[in-house]
Amino acid sequence: MSEARTLSEPLLRALNRMRSVILDPDRLVKAVASGRQKGTTPAWRRVEMRYVDLKSGTHLQITTYDATQAFTANHKVSTGSTNEAAEALDALLDEPFASWHVETVTEKHELLVTKPTTARVTVAPRPAEGGKAELDKARLHDQAKERLLSEDDPVFVALGLSDKDGKLKPSRQAKYRQVEEFLRQLAAAIGDAQGSGRLRTPTTEEPLRIVDLGCGNGYLTFAAQRYLTSVRDMPVVVTGVDVKEQSARHNSEVARSLGVNAEFVVGTIAGVELDQRPDVVLALHACDTATDDALAHAISWEAPLVLAAPCCHHDIAAQLRKSPTPSPYAMVTRHGILRERLADTLTDAIRASLLRISGYKVDVVQFVESQHTPRNTLLRAVRTGGPVKGGSVKKEYDELVAEWGIKPKLGELLRL
């Protein structure tokens, strides 16, 4: 087996070589572009490429990542005058990425941009058999997605999503997907918060304290506890709050059956009181302004991490129906369905803004695919410091609510 070789060459020549390697479906295992050249900003934070075999033929599958989401598109490979795969790749090669990592069945190619017109390229051999196995695996379009908690996990059996044999019930597949996507968001948020030093490392003596406001039947509560303890090996204690006594009884029974360190209390989100400040606050599908109550509590507790998936948005919607629409937006509020969607967007944009004003870094992301649930927006907030005094964020908020003549519930609770 030959040794790795490194050379410096003109950037355009190096990229052209990468192009020829990537456009060979019989050799490419995967390709990744990432980073940014000095003084530039690519359209995407990261790009991943591989070939997939579909009924209509071989396609180059390109997954692009922005700050919060991933977008996947398949581009048909053709030998004719129009090659969708080549055109899509050429557009990406024009982006100012700082590095390209390309793996074939026999080689690994690393391209690093060192100067605006120069690149350092390293080509190293790899075992042919291993590369061929990866290629065969990569070409399978409908690969089973790695699960954070398998469907036969005891928590899903106890919650009734899976039967006693650990097989997922057909009627509970949508709920299982929702739980899985929530866990992915939780995992990313925990990693970000700990990586930035904003979330402490829990110990047996001082476990991670999670409060779930409006926990319902505890699907996400128990899944979060199970994932963090069994997969991430983090000591966790959970408190669930819900207005329904039946939910508290049900969840307490599930907790006992699983041996989970959890407490479930009956009460409103607005009236909740805790003996100790939580590290993580969850508010998942709390109805209308109950989400505002949850966010106000999280801010007052100075919780390091907050994840809120809002439910209905009646409050701002009702205010929009009564207030005159500022010019020139009458065409948007003239139709009821568009006015309701605008209210949804305004409500969550305002909540995100108020969290920022209160000292949080906020991402608004897709919680789960809309075909599984229409309630698919997640506010993910990591505390970074104290409240912002004045500044552009507060000015933008003041101007927005004044322009639309609305009084957001969270703003009132925070006295802003």
Secondary structure, 3 states (H helix, E strand, C coil): CCCCEEEEEEHHHHHHHHHHHHCCCCCEEEEEEECCCCCCCCCCCEEEEEEEEECCEEEEEEEEECCCCEEEEEEECCCCCCCHHHHHHHHHHCCCCCEEEEEECCEEEEEEEEECCEEEEEEEECCHHHHHHHHHHHCCCCCCCCCCCCCCCHHHHHHCCECCCCCECHHHHHHHHHHHHHHHHHHHHHHHHHHCCCCCCCCCCCCEEEEEECCCCCHHHHHHHHHHHHHCCCCEEEEEEECCHHHHHHHHHHHHHHCCCEEEEECCCCCCCCCCCCCEEEEECCCCCHHHHHHHHHHHCCCCEEEEECCCCHHHHHHHHHCCCCCCCHHHHCCHHHHHHHHHHHHHHHHHHHHHHCCEEEEEEECCCCCCCCCCEEEEEEECCCCCCCHHHHHHHHHHHHHHCCCCHHHHHCCC
